């Protein structure tokens, strides 16, 4: 049972937390927008053939695809094609009772490819990329990327999710509101915090605040992500009060 100190931290966020918890999926689904010419993937006919398996790719197109004029990232055509296929498989996983095992098997396969990891991070940080590459499935692609970074974090590989949270925080703090970015930030904070032990959370709280890009603007998003995790919800009263005090001190210094 959450006692009085938990109420001070968690119930104060109940309205916002409930909104984000309920809309983790539906909110992301609604972020699909019509692609603009500037955000289109520059894909040659030979790349289309790669996905469809109609004919062989030759020359430079076989090596990489430049994703949008605004993107500096260069991804192998094979990586993009595989990611599109895997998102389709991910959508179908929900039909099966063993969907959790299927998703874990997919993540184990991805873990062997650093290029796939970079793509999953960019899907979240560069919203135009997800829209351009995955079209109407871009919301699913983002959810899958969040799940993958959460999977890595659960297994002790936290650099990727920490860097992605930091990059999203820069967008939140420095840019006008972008649909979907705030939801992704909250989901990542939840996945990250849920992967920590209580001792890790308490010992590294200031570091977490730093890489999360905590600010007055992102305060509600940050605390919502934390409050959704079992790591925070199950804190003893004394540690909950300590966490509230430390966060209050940081906020006062902003």
C-alpha positions, 0 to 999 in steps of 0.5 A: 500500500502506498503510504503518505509519502508515496501519495505526495509524489505519485498521487500529485501526478495521478492525472498526468500519469494516467493520461500517459499510461492509458495513451502509451499505445493509442497516443503513438498510433495517432502520431502518424501524419501525411509525409511531406516531400521534404521528409520522403526517403530517397529510395531508388527503384532498385531499393524498391526491388530489394524490399519486394525481392523482384531484382538484384541491387547493384552499385551504390544503391546496394550499399546505402540509402540516404534518408531524407534531405534533412538527415545525415544518417546513412543506413544500409539498404538491407538494414532498412529492408529488414527493419520494415519486415520486422515491424510487420512481424511485430504487428503480427506478434499480437495474434500469438500467445507466445508474442513475448518470446517472439519479440525476445527472439527478434531483439536477440537477433537485433543485438548482433547488429550495431547498425540496427541499434543506431536505426532504432535510436534514430527512429525515436529521435528523428520523427521524420525518419519513422514517418518516411520509412515506415509510413502508416506503421511508424507508430508501431516502429516507434513502440518497437524501438522503445521496447528494444531499448528497454530490453537492452536496459533490462539486460544491463546495456543502458548506454543506448536508452540513456543517449536516446532519452538525452537526445529527446530531451533536447527536442522537448526543451529547445523545440516547439511541441512535436506530436509523439516526442513527449510520449516517447520520452515518458515511455523511455523514462519508464522503461529505463527506471523499471530496469533499475534496482532501488539502490541503483535509482537512489545511488545514481539519481543525480546522474539520471536527472542530468542525462534525462535533460530534466528542466522545468519544461520536462518536469511533468514528463520526467516524474510521470515516467518515474512514477509509472515504474515498479522501482519507484512505486515500491520504494519504502516511505523513507526512500520516497521522501528522500527522492522527493527532497532531492528532486525538489532541490534540483528543481529549485536550482533551475 
